[in-house]
Amino acid sequence: MLKISLEGASKRFQYEWIFKNLSLEISSGTAMAVTGSNGSGKSTLLKCLAGAIPLSQGKISYHIDDQLIPESDWFKNITISAPYMELPEELNLQELIQFHFKFKRPKKGIQIESIPEILYLEAHKTKQVALFSSGMKQRLKLGLALFSQSNVVYLDEPTSNLDKKGIAWYLEMVGTYSKNQILIICSNEPREFEFCEKKIVLEDYK
């Protein structure tokens, strides 16, 4: 079991506190939503949790079976889908999936060859990702995050660029493929996180 602990976690840009004195614990099997208005700092918190940017004060720690995981190894335990994530768009879909799974293992029951069909992108297997629509790219990002074996899944604005069918697909995929993990969703759209049992509002930590 993996546990993420925040102790007085605080982040400041120049003279503005993005969040301050945030303390919590979240363990495997828990889904948590980070909510707040646009510009409140949800993405900044996610980047801090993932180790992409440092805190200004406080501490974030990862433990697995009560053993501390070095920050340099956090990446081995996480997958992320976010609007600001770049995809290697010079690759086609098949090439990108194969490239991704050189670094991550697929979840039990997921066959790499079947992923285009699950993403309902089977007709585009040999198309360069640069030619995909924004919705196709979003499903691809979500699929790579959810279908990879990891202890933590971070999703930032997961239904951005998705139509009604895509939103239904997202909810089905999260329900099927995020069990027994830590799932953290940064969003101000209730449809994206209404199933989460734990919620924090970032404005409460200013």
Z-matrix of the N, CA and C atoms (Angstrom, degrees):
N
C 1 1.469
C 2 1.521 1 109.94
N 3 1.328 2 115.59 1 134.85
C 4 1.457 3 120.74 2 178.48
C 5 1.526 4 109.71 3 -102.84
N 6 1.323 5 115.46 4 142.60
C 7 1.466 6 121.74 5 178.27
C 8 1.529 7 108.71 6 -131.14
N 9 1.329 8 115.78 7 134.46
C 10 1.459 9 121.94 8 173.02
C 11 1.527 10 107.74 9 -108.81
N 12 1.326 11 116.18 10 128.55
C 13 1.468 12 121.77 11 179.89
C 14 1.519 13 109.96 12 -119.70
N 15 1.319 14 115.98 13 133.54
C 16 1.460 15 122.34 14 173.14
C 17 1.524 16 107.80 15 -115.73
N 18 1.315 17 116.09 16 129.82
C 19 1.464 18 121.73 17 -179.94
C 20 1.523 19 108.87 18 -125.48
N 21 1.329 20 115.63 19 104.68
C 22 1.457 21 120.41 20 179.64
C 23 1.516 22 113.66 21 58.44
N 24 1.329 23 116.71 22 32.08
C 25 1.469 24 120.85 23 -176.12
C 26 1.527 25 110.56 24 -63.03
N 27 1.339 26 115.52 25 128.71
C 28 1.461 27 121.08 26 -176.86
C 29 1.522 28 108.75 27 -143.21
N 30 1.340 29 115.51 28 143.02
C 31 1.462 30 120.39 29 178.29
C 32 1.517 31 109.17 30 -136.50
N 33 1.330 32 114.77 31 130.62
C 34 1.458 33 121.07 32 -179.36
C 35 1.523 34 109.36 33 -127.25
N 36 1.325 35 116.54 34 138.60
C 37 1.456 36 122.68 35 168.62
C 38 1.519 37 106.77 36 -112.45
N 39 1.310 38 115.81 37 114.65
C 40 1.465 39 122.43 38 -174.44
C 41 1.528 40 108.92 39 54.72
N 42 1.342 41 118.87 40 -113.43
C 43 1.470 42 120.06 41 -176.16
C 44 1.529 43 112.70 42 -103.19
N 45 1.314 44 116.89 43 4.28
C 46 1.474 45 119.81 44 -176.43
C 47 1.517 46 110.60 45 -106.14
N 48 1.334 47 115.53 46 127.18
C 49 1.462 48 120.45 47 174.82
C 50 1.522 49 108.94 48 -82.90
N 51 1.326 50 116.72 49 121.97
C 52 1.466 51 121.74 50 177.85
C 53 1.529 52 109.15 51 -78.22
N 54 1.313 53 116.16 52 -44.32
C 55 1.469 54 122.57 53 168.42
C 56 1.519 55 106.72 54 -151.56
N 57 1.335 56 115.47 55 157.73
C 58 1.463 57 119.49 56 -172.59
C 59 1.526 58 109.84 57 -147.91
N 60 1.334 59 115.20 58 137.07
C 61 1.471 60 122.42 59 173.58
C 62 1.535 61 112.32 60 56.23
N 63 1.328 62 115.46 61 47.69
C 64 1.460 63 120.70 62 177.60
C 65 1.529 64 108.93 63 -92.80
N 66 1.310 65 116.30 64 117.11
C 67 1.462 66 121.70 65 178.93
C 68 1.522 67 108.86 66 -126.79
N 69 1.325 68 116.66 67 127.77
C 70 1.463 69 121.32 68 177.49
C 71 1.516 70 109.42 69 -165.80
N 72 1.325 71 115.01 70 165.82
C 73 1.461 72 122.20 71 172.42
C 74 1.514 73 108.47 72 -129.38
N 75 1.317 74 115.78 73 142.20
C 76 1.462 75 120.39 74 176.53
C 77 1.515 76 107.95 75 -140.66
N 78 1.322 77 115.90 76 134.68
C 79 1.464 78 121.38 77 -173.08
C 80 1.520 79 111.41 78 -120.84
N 81 1.308 80 115.73 79 165.13
C 82 1.463 81 122.54 80 179.64
C 83 1.518 82 111.02 81 -49.14
N 84 1.334 83 115.87 82 138.24
C 85 1.456 84 121.66 83 179.84
C 86 1.514 85 113.67 84 92.06
N 87 1.344 86 116.89 85 1.58
C 88 1.465 87 121.64 86 -177.89
C 89 1.518 88 110.47 87 -108.24
N 90 1.327 89 115.76 88 136.02
C 91 1.464 90 121.93 89 173.55
C 92 1.519 91 108.14 90 -109.35
N 93 1.327 92 116.70 91 125.96
C 94 1.463 93 121.60 92 -178.08
C 95 1.519 94 110.26 93 -126.50
N 96 1.326 95 115.87 94 137.60
C 97 1.467 96 121.75 95 175.68
C 98 1.517 97 109.37 96 -104.43
N 99 1.320 98 115.56 97 135.48
C 100 1.462 99 122.19 98 171.06
C 101 1.516 100 105.98 99 -107.52
N 102 1.316 101 116.86 100 112.09
C 103 1.459 102 121.52 101 -174.91
C 104 1.526 103 110.57 102 -113.65
N 105 1.308 104 114.85 103 167.16
C 106 1.457 105 120.78 104 -179.96
C 107 1.509 106 109.39 105 155.07
N 108 1.304 107 115.60 106 162.88
C 109 1.462 108 120.63 107 -177.54
C 110 1.524 109 110.31 108 -68.01
N 111 1.320 110 116.03 109 165.27
C 112 1.463 111 120.56 110 176.42
C 113 1.523 112 109.72 111 -57.25
N 114 1.320 113 116.20 112 133.78
C 115 1.453 114 120.26 113 -179.66
C 116 1.509 115 114.99 114 82.58
N 117 1.330 116 117.61 115 5.93
C 118 1.470 117 119.85 116 -177.77
C 119 1.522 118 112.81 117 -78.40
N 120 1.337 119 117.54 118 -15.21
C 121 1.458 120 119.42 119 176.75
C 122 1.513 121 115.20 120 111.88
N 123 1.325 122 117.22 121 15.93
C 124 1.469 123 119.98 122 -178.63
C 125 1.526 124 111.51 123 -60.26
N 126 1.318 125 116.01 124 -46.70
C 127 1.469 126 119.90 125 -179.17
C 128 1.524 127 111.06 126 -65.98
N 129 1.323 128 116.96 127 -35.50
C 130 1.468 129 120.54 128 177.46
C 131 1.519 130 110.32 129 -62.71
N 132 1.328 131 117.32 130 -43.56
C 133 1.460 132 120.12 131 177.90
C 134 1.523 133 110.47 132 -62.21
N 135 1.324 134 117.63 133 -43.82
C 136 1.459 135 120.41 134 178.91
C 137 1.530 136 110.62 135 -58.50
N 138 1.331 137 116.74 136 -44.33
C 139 1.462 138 119.93 137 -179.70
C 140 1.528 139 111.30 138 -63.81
N 141 1.329 140 116.77 139 -36.32
C 142 1.468 141 120.15 140 175.77
C 143 1.529 142 110.55 141 -66.40
N 144 1.314 143 116.81 142 -43.94
C 145 1.467 144 120.98 143 179.38
C 146 1.520 145 111.51 144 -61.25
N 147 1.324 146 116.27 145 -35.32
C 148 1.464 147 120.57 146 -178.34
C 149 1.529 148 112.53 147 -84.00
N 150 1.339 149 116.68 148 -6.23
C 151 1.455 150 119.68 149 179.81
C 152 1.516 151 114.13 150 84.20
N 153 1.338 152 117.24 151 11.58
C 154 1.470 153 120.45 152 -177.99
C 155 1.518 154 111.87 153 -77.46
N 156 1.342 155 117.22 154 -33.04
C 157 1.458 156 121.56 155 175.63
C 158 1.527 157 108.15 156 -133.69
N 159 1.338 158 117.90 157 150.53
C 160 1.466 159 120.11 158 -175.92
C 161 1.525 160 112.39 159 -83.20
N 162 1.314 161 116.22 160 155.61
C 163 1.459 162 121.56 161 169.56
C 164 1.521 163 109.54 162 -71.18
N 165 1.337 164 115.82 163 158.98
C 166 1.464 165 120.99 164 170.50
C 167 1.522 166 110.51 165 -85.75
N 168 1.322 167 116.14 166 -35.37
C 169 1.471 168 122.64 167 177.15
C 170 1.519 169 108.35 168 -146.46
N 171 1.332 170 115.89 169 160.55
C 172 1.458 171 120.66 170 176.04
C 173 1.513 172 112.27 171 86.23
N 174 1.321 173 114.65 172 -168.01
C 175 1.459 174 119.48 173 -172.04
C 176 1.518 175 110.93 174 -147.73
N 177 1.339 176 116.15 175 142.66
C 178 1.466 177 123.75 176 169.55
C 179 1.520 178 106.68 177 -119.67
N 180 1.324 179 116.61 178 133.56
C 181 1.469 180 119.65 179 177.82
C 182 1.523 181 110.22 180 -135.82
N 183 1.315 182 114.92 181 147.02
C 184 1.454 183 123.49 182 175.14
C 185 1.531 184 107.49 183 -112.65
N 186 1.328 185 116.17 184 132.15
C 187 1.460 186 121.26 185 174.80
C 188 1.526 187 108.79 186 -127.84
N 189 1.316 188 117.03 187 139.67
C 190 1.457 189 120.99 188 171.75
C 191 1.524 190 107.11 189 -123.45
N 192 1.335 191 114.96 190 121.08
C 193 1.471 192 121.42 191 -174.57
C 194 1.524 193 110.57 192 49.71
N 195 1.350 194 114.65 193 46.11
C 196 1.470 195 123.96 194 177.35
C 197 1.522 196 114.55 195 66.82
N 198 1.322 197 117.85 196 9.83
C 199 1.467 198 121.16 197 175.85
C 200 1.536 199 109.00 198 -101.55
N 201 1.328 200 116.35 199 127.87
C 202 1.453 201 121.20 200 -179.30
C 203 1.527 202 110.69 201 -66.46
N 204 1.333 203 116.37 202 131.74
C 205 1.461 204 121.62 203 176.55
C 206 1.531 205 108.14 204 -96.12
N 207 1.324 206 119.09 205 125.00
C 208 1.470 207 120.14 206 176.84
C 209 1.529 208 110.66 207 -58.23
N 210 1.322 209 115.96 208 143.95
C 211 1.472 210 119.53 209 -179.00
C 212 1.525 211 111.56 210 -57.17
N 213 1.326 212 116.59 211 -31.43
C 214 1.469 213 120.26 212 179.64
C 215 1.523 214 112.55 213 -66.20
N 216 1.350 215 117.26 214 -14.94
C 217 1.467 216 121.24 215 -179.77
C 218 1.527 217 113.05 216 -107.70
N 219 1.333 218 118.19 217 3.75
C 220 1.466 219 119.42 218 179.91
C 221 1.517 220 111.43 219 -57.51
N 222 1.329 221 116.41 220 -38.74
C 223 1.469 222 120.45 221 -174.37
C 224 1.520 223 112.04 222 -58.71
N 225 1.327 224 117.20 223 -25.83
C 226 1.462 225 120.60 224 -179.31
C 227 1.526 226 111.69 225 -68.73
N 228 1.328 227 116.37 226 -18.85
C 229 1.461 228 121.78 227 -173.97
C 230 1.524 229 113.99 228 -105.25
N 231 1.337 230 117.56 229 -1.16
C 232 1.466 231 118.81 230 -172.08
C 233 1.526 232 112.64 231 -127.11
N 234 1.325 233 114.58 232 155.18
C 235 1.467 234 122.68 233 165.34
C 236 1.526 235 107.26 234 -132.33
N 237 1.326 236 115.75 235 152.07
C 238 1.469 237 121.48 236 -173.71
C 239 1.520 238 110.11 237 -137.20
N 240 1.330 239 115.60 238 141.07
C 241 1.464 240 121.83 239 166.46
C 242 1.520 241 107.02 240 -128.82
N 243 1.333 242 116.04 241 124.36
C 244 1.459 243 120.19 242 -177.61
C 245 1.521 244 109.56 243 -152.30
N 246 1.345 245 117.58 244 151.39
C 247 1.462 246 120.73 245 -178.44
C 248 1.527 247 113.17 246 -59.93
N 249 1.329 248 117.52 247 -31.12
C 250 1.469 249 121.06 248 -176.67
C 251 1.523 250 112.40 249 -86.45
N 252 1.314 251 118.39 250 -2.00
C 253 1.463 252 121.22 251 175.77
C 254 1.518 253 110.51 252 -71.59
N 255 1.307 254 115.88 253 134.28
C 256 1.460 255 120.57 254 178.07
C 257 1.530 256 109.95 255 -95.14
N 258 1.310 257 116.43 256 139.77
C 259 1.457 258 122.49 257 172.88
C 260 1.535 259 108.78 258 -101.58
N 261 1.337 260 117.87 259 148.64
C 262 1.475 261 119.69 260 174.47
C 263 1.527 262 109.48 261 -73.10
N 264 1.325 263 115.66 262 87.03
C 265 1.459 264 121.59 263 -167.15
C 266 1.532 265 113.83 264 -73.50
N 267 1.332 266 117.94 265 -9.71
C 268 1.466 267 119.53 266 177.49
C 269 1.534 268 111.07 267 -75.65
N 270 1.339 269 116.95 268 -14.03
C 271 1.460 270 121.20 269 178.44
C 272 1.520 271 110.07 270 -86.64
N 273 1.343 272 116.47 271 155.89
C 274 1.461 273 118.29 272 169.25
C 275 1.529 274 108.59 273 -87.31
N 276 1.316 275 116.61 274 175.15
C 277 1.462 276 120.30 275 -173.12
C 278 1.518 277 112.05 276 -59.51
N 279 1.310 278 118.39 277 -48.08
C 280 1.456 279 121.29 278 179.84
C 281 1.526 280 111.41 279 -59.59
N 282 1.322 281 116.69 280 -44.13
C 283 1.459 282 121.15 281 -178.97
C 284 1.533 283 111.21 282 -64.21
N 285 1.333 284 115.79 283 -40.68
C 286 1.465 285 119.31 284 -178.60
C 287 1.525 286 110.90 285 -66.43
N 288 1.321 287 117.09 286 -43.08
C 289 1.465 288 120.39 287 178.87
C 290 1.527 289 110.47 288 -62.00
N 291 1.321 290 117.16 289 -45.05
C 292 1.462 291 120.79 290 178.40
C 293 1.524 292 111.41 291 -62.70
N 294 1.338 293 116.43 292 -40.09
C 295 1.463 294 121.01 293 178.11
C 296 1.525 295 110.66 294 -62.59
N 297 1.339 296 116.86 295 -47.08
C 298 1.467 297 121.50 296 -179.06
C 299 1.532 298 110.95 297 -58.18
N 300 1.325 299 116.57 298 -43.49
C 301 1.462 300 119.25 299 -174.76
C 302 1.537 301 113.54 300 -84.50
N 303 1.314 302 115.81 301 11.60
C 304 1.459 303 119.44 302 163.27
C 305 1.531 304 110.38 303 -79.13
N 306 1.339 305 115.92 304 -19.86
C 307 1.463 306 121.90 305 -176.33
C 308 1.523 307 112.76 306 -109.47
N 309 1.307 308 117.74 307 -23.74
C 310 1.462 309 122.94 308 179.59
C 311 1.523 310 109.15 309 -127.25
N 312 1.332 311 115.30 310 150.63
C 313 1.462 312 119.54 311 174.52
C 314 1.523 313 109.10 312 -92.54
N 315 1.333 314 117.64 313 142.75
C 316 1.475 315 118.38 314 175.34
C 317 1.519 316 110.69 315 -70.94
N 318 1.316 317 116.18 316 152.15
C 319 1.453 318 120.76 317 176.53
C 320 1.518 319 110.55 318 -65.09
N 321 1.303 320 114.45 319 155.03
C 322 1.459 321 120.43 320 177.14
C 323 1.527 322 109.29 321 -55.98
N 324 1.306 323 116.36 322 131.03
C 325 1.459 324 121.41 323 -179.80
C 326 1.513 325 113.92 324 93.32
N 327 1.330 326 117.00 325 -9.26
C 328 1.463 327 120.86 326 178.29
C 329 1.528 328 109.37 327 -98.71
N 330 1.310 329 116.56 328 119.66
C 331 1.452 330 121.87 329 172.53
C 332 1.531 331 108.52 330 -96.48
N 333 1.318 332 116.62 331 127.08
C 334 1.462 333 120.49 332 -176.71
C 335 1.527 334 111.17 333 -53.49
N 336 1.337 335 115.86 334 -38.98
C 337 1.467 336 120.08 335 -177.46
C 338 1.528 337 112.32 336 -65.38
N 339 1.338 338 116.78 337 -22.71
C 340 1.468 339 120.23 338 -176.52
C 341 1.529 340 112.89 339 -91.26
N 342 1.324 341 117.77 340 -5.71
C 343 1.466 342 120.07 341 -174.66
C 344 1.528 343 112.69 342 -62.62
N 345 1.338 344 120.82 343 -43.81
C 346 1.476 345 118.22 344 178.07
C 347 1.530 346 112.68 345 -54.99
N 348 1.323 347 116.92 346 -38.62
C 349 1.468 348 119.75 347 179.37
C 350 1.521 349 111.13 348 -67.05
N 351 1.352 350 116.98 349 -41.88
C 352 1.469 351 119.82 350 179.14
C 353 1.529 352 110.68 351 -63.64
N 354 1.316 353 116.55 352 -33.32
C 355 1.467 354 121.35 353 178.43
C 356 1.529 355 111.93 354 -79.96
N 357 1.312 356 118.00 355 1.36
C 358 1.461 357 128.33 356 -165.16
C 359 1.532 358 111.22 357 40.87
N 360 1.351 359 112.83 358 51.88
C 361 1.468 360 121.60 359 175.41
C 362 1.530 361 110.62 360 -125.40
N 363 1.336 362 116.57 361 22.24
C 364 1.461 363 119.90 362 -174.76
C 365 1.528 364 112.38 363 -59.57
N 366 1.317 365 116.86 364 -33.22
C 367 1.461 366 119.94 365 -178.56
C 368 1.530 367 112.44 366 -74.35
N 369 1.342 368 115.87 367 -4.97
C 370 1.465 369 119.97 368 -174.92
C 371 1.529 370 112.14 369 -119.08
N 372 1.310 371 117.35 370 22.39
C 373 1.470 372 120.94 371 -174.32
C 374 1.521 373 113.15 372 -59.03
N 375 1.307 374 116.93 373 -34.04
C 376 1.462 375 119.62 374 -176.54
C 377 1.535 376 112.44 375 -104.38
N 378 1.327 377 115.53 376 9.94
C 379 1.470 378 119.57 377 178.87
C 380 1.526 379 109.74 378 -84.99
N 381 1.311 380 115.76 379 139.52
C 382 1.459 381 121.15 380 176.75
C 383 1.532 382 109.23 381 -64.52
N 384 1.335 383 116.33 382 135.13
C 385 1.462 384 120.64 383 -176.03
C 386 1.539 385 111.14 384 -61.76
N 387 1.334 386 117.63 385 -27.83
C 388 1.466 387 120.83 386 177.43
C 389 1.523 388 111.74 387 -58.33
N 390 1.335 389 117.72 388 -23.69
C 391 1.462 390 122.33 389 -177.98
C 392 1.529 391 112.74 390 -92.02
N 393 1.324 392 117.25 391 -1.51
C 394 1.467 393 120.72 392 179.99
C 395 1.528 394 110.13 393 -72.57
N 396 1.330 395 115.11 394 151.94
C 397 1.464 396 120.16 395 171.33
C 398 1.534 397 108.90 396 -73.22
N 399 1.336 398 116.16 397 167.86
C 400 1.469 399 120.09 398 178.93
C 401 1.533 400 111.19 399 -62.00
N 402 1.331 401 117.14 400 -36.44
C 403 1.466 402 120.10 401 178.52
C 404 1.519 403 112.32 402 -67.62
N 405 1.325 404 117.09 403 -39.44
C 406 1.471 405 120.94 404 177.86
C 407 1.535 406 110.42 405 -63.80
N 408 1.330 407 115.84 406 -42.75
C 409 1.467 408 119.28 407 178.16
C 410 1.529 409 111.33 408 -63.60
N 411 1.332 410 116.04 409 -37.71
C 412 1.465 411 119.18 410 -179.92
C 413 1.530 412 111.14 411 -66.28
N 414 1.323 413 118.22 412 -42.36
C 415 1.463 414 120.12 413 177.17
C 416 1.525 415 110.26 414 -62.76
N 417 1.321 416 116.78 415 -38.27
C 418 1.455 417 120.67 416 179.25
C 419 1.532 418 110.74 417 -63.69
N 420 1.322 419 117.04 418 -46.33
C 421 1.474 420 120.28 419 178.10
C 422 1.528 421 111.08 420 -59.64
N 423 1.311 422 116.15 421 -45.96
C 424 1.466 423 120.33 422 -179.96
C 425 1.523 424 110.93 423 -62.80
N 426 1.332 425 116.22 424 -43.75
C 427 1.456 426 119.87 425 -179.94
C 428 1.521 427 112.26 426 -61.64
N 429 1.326 428 117.63 427 -45.10
C 430 1.460 429 120.27 428 179.86
C 431 1.525 430 110.91 429 -61.57
N 432 1.337 431 116.81 430 -37.87
C 433 1.469 432 120.44 431 179.28
C 434 1.525 433 111.90 432 -70.49
N 435 1.320 434 116.68 433 -43.27
C 436 1.467 435 120.34 434 -173.01
C 437 1.524 436 113.18 435 -82.38
N 438 1.329 437 118.12 436 -27.43
C 439 1.460 438 120.50 437 -175.99
C 440 1.530 439 112.75 438 -90.70
N 441 1.327 440 117.96 439 -3.46
C 442 1.463 441 122.14 440 -179.81
C 443 1.522 442 110.40 441 -91.46
N 444 1.323 443 115.89 442 142.83
C 445 1.459 444 120.56 443 176.72
C 446 1.522 445 108.99 444 -71.54
N 447 1.315 446 117.30 445 116.20
C 448 1.466 447 121.83 446 179.06
C 449 1.522 448 108.50 447 -156.36
N 450 1.324 449 115.20 448 164.37
C 451 1.461 450 120.15 449 178.73
C 452 1.522 451 112.74 450 -91.46
N 453 1.339 452 116.23 451 -21.93
C 454 1.463 453 121.38 452 -176.77
C 455 1.523 454 109.33 453 -135.69
N 456 1.329 455 116.05 454 134.81
C 457 1.463 456 121.83 455 174.09
C 458 1.524 457 108.26 456 -120.53
N 459 1.335 458 115.79 457 122.43
C 460 1.463 459 121.83 458 175.48
C 461 1.523 460 108.68 459 -106.48
N 462 1.328 461 116.02 460 125.43
C 463 1.462 462 121.45 461 178.48
C 464 1.524 463 108.78 462 -123.59
N 465 1.321 464 116.42 463 121.00
C 466 1.458 465 121.74 464 179.05
C 467 1.527 466 107.80 465 -110.24
N 468 1.340 467 115.72 466 120.24
C 469 1.477 468 122.35 467 -178.10
C 470 1.527 469 111.25 468 45.69
N 471 1.332 470 117.24 469 61.25
C 472 1.470 471 120.34 470 -169.69
C 473 1.517 472 116.07 471 -65.02
N 474 1.336 473 119.45 472 -23.99
C 475 1.472 474 118.32 473 -178.63
C 476 1.524 475 112.45 474 -102.14
N 477 1.335 476 117.58 475 11.95
C 478 1.467 477 118.40 476 176.11
C 479 1.527 478 109.12 477 -61.12
N 480 1.304 479 116.37 478 134.15
C 481 1.471 480 124.68 479 -179.76
C 482 1.532 481 113.91 480 73.60
N 483 1.331 482 118.75 481 6.82
C 484 1.465 483 120.42 482 178.67
C 485 1.526 484 110.27 483 -98.28
N 486 1.330 485 115.72 484 139.95
C 487 1.457 486 120.43 485 174.33
C 488 1.528 487 109.54 486 -84.20
N 489 1.329 488 116.28 487 -174.10
C 490 1.471 489 120.31 488 -176.37
C 491 1.525 490 111.47 489 -58.66
N 492 1.325 491 116.62 490 -42.33
C 493 1.471 492 120.65 491 178.46
C 494 1.534 493 110.36 492 -64.76
N 495 1.324 494 116.27 493 -40.08
C 496 1.459 495 120.42 494 179.30
C 497 1.512 496 112.63 495 -65.93
N 498 1.330 497 117.21 496 -36.69
C 499 1.465 498 120.63 497 178.18
C 500 1.528 499 110.11 498 -66.00
N 501 1.320 500 117.26 499 -43.16
C 502 1.476 501 120.55 500 176.94
C 503 1.518 502 110.38 501 -61.65
N 504 1.327 503 116.90 502 -40.26
C 505 1.474 504 121.46 503 177.14
C 506 1.523 505 110.42 504 -61.65
N 507 1.339 506 117.54 505 -45.19
C 508 1.465 507 121.96 506 178.78
C 509 1.524 508 111.41 507 -57.42
N 510 1.326 509 116.89 508 -47.77
C 511 1.465 510 120.23 509 -178.51
C 512 1.533 511 111.29 510 -63.19
N 513 1.329 512 115.99 511 -37.79
C 514 1.462 513 119.55 512 177.72
C 515 1.531 514 110.77 513 -67.07
N 516 1.330 515 117.75 514 -42.91
C 517 1.461 516 121.27 515 -178.64
C 518 1.524 517 111.68 516 -65.70
N 519 1.332 518 116.63 517 -42.46
C 520 1.472 519 119.90 518 178.92
C 521 1.525 520 110.05 519 -62.96
N 522 1.334 521 116.62 520 -43.65
C 523 1.456 522 119.96 521 179.72
C 524 1.518 523 113.11 522 -63.41
N 525 1.327 524 116.44 523 -32.08
C 526 1.466 525 121.08 524 -176.56
C 527 1.515 526 112.91 525 -87.35
N 528 1.332 527 117.52 526 -38.06
C 529 1.464 528 120.37 527 -166.09
C 530 1.528 529 115.91 528 -114.74
N 531 1.329 530 119.18 529 8.49
C 532 1.472 531 118.96 530 -179.97
C 533 1.529 532 112.94 531 -114.91
N 534 1.319 533 117.03 532 16.31
C 535 1.465 534 119.92 533 -179.06
C 536 1.527 535 110.16 534 -71.60
N 537 1.335 536 115.04 535 148.04
C 538 1.473 537 123.17 536 176.12
C 539 1.520 538 113.60 537 65.53
N 540 1.309 539 117.03 538 13.72
C 541 1.464 540 121.80 539 175.69
C 542 1.521 541 109.34 540 -114.18
N 543 1.325 542 116.23 541 169.85
C 544 1.456 543 120.99 542 162.04
C 545 1.527 544 106.47 543 -85.52
N 546 1.328 545 116.28 544 126.45
C 547 1.464 546 121.86 545 177.54
C 548 1.522 547 107.72 546 -119.87
N 549 1.323 548 116.66 547 120.32
C 550 1.464 549 121.34 548 178.88
C 551 1.528 550 108.08 549 -121.75
N 552 1.338 551 115.13 550 122.40
C 553 1.464 552 122.08 551 -176.60
C 554 1.521 553 108.91 552 -117.06
N 555 1.323 554 117.09 553 121.60
C 556 1.459 555 122.65 554 175.85
C 557 1.522 556 108.16 555 -97.89
N 558 1.334 557 116.20 556 118.06
C 559 1.458 558 118.29 557 -171.85
C 560 1.527 559 110.69 558 -168.12
N 561 1.324 560 115.93 559 154.42
C 562 1.467 561 120.04 560 166.67
C 563 1.528 562 110.49 561 -118.09
N 564 1.345 563 115.99 562 17.88
C 565 1.465 564 122.32 563 176.86
C 566 1.527 565 108.77 564 -106.49
N 567 1.347 566 119.37 565 107.08
C 568 1.462 567 120.87 566 -176.56
C 569 1.527 568 114.32 567 -53.30
N 570 1.332 569 118.06 568 -31.87
C 571 1.469 570 120.42 569 -178.61
C 572 1.530 571 111.00 570 -61.57
N 573 1.334 572 117.35 571 -23.84
C 574 1.456 573 120.76 572 -176.21
C 575 1.523 574 112.60 573 -82.04
N 576 1.344 575 116.78 574 -21.01
C 577 1.468 576 118.29 575 -171.71
C 578 1.525 577 114.17 576 -137.72
N 579 1.328 578 118.46 577 11.25
C 580 1.467 579 119.59 578 -173.06
C 581 1.523 580 112.73 579 -62.14
N 582 1.327 581 118.04 580 -19.63
C 583 1.464 582 121.97 581 178.87
C 584 1.535 583 112.29 582 -83.51
N 585 1.330 584 118.59 583 -8.14
C 586 1.471 585 121.44 584 -176.96
C 587 1.528 586 110.05 585 -71.55
N 588 1.328 587 115.93 586 134.08
C 589 1.456 588 119.67 587 -179.80
C 590 1.521 589 113.01 588 -84.92
N 591 1.333 590 116.36 589 -13.99
C 592 1.457 591 121.17 590 -178.78
C 593 1.519 592 108.56 591 -126.58
N 594 1.336 593 116.72 592 135.25
C 595 1.464 594 120.47 593 -179.31
C 596 1.520 595 109.22 594 -139.44
N 597 1.332 596 116.01 595 142.14
C 598 1.454 597 120.48 596 169.46
C 599 1.530 598 108.08 597 -128.81
N 600 1.324 599 115.87 598 146.19
C 601 1.459 600 122.60 599 177.78
C 602 1.520 601 106.77 600 -107.18
N 603 1.314 602 116.88 601 118.89
C 604 1.462 603 120.79 602 -170.25
C 605 1.536 604 111.49 603 -64.63
N 606 1.328 605 117.85 604 -30.25
C 607 1.483 606 119.35 605 178.26
C 608 1.517 607 112.16 606 -61.91
N 609 1.335 608 117.93 607 -18.61
C 610 1.483 609 120.59 608 178.01
C 611 1.521 610 111.73 609 -74.53
N 612 1.326 611 117.33 610 -6.54
C 613 1.479 612 120.79 611 -175.36
C 614 1.529 613 110.62 612 -124.64
N 615 1.331 614 115.54 613 41.66
C 616 1.459 615 121.06 614 177.22
C 617 1.529 616 109.77 615 -95.80
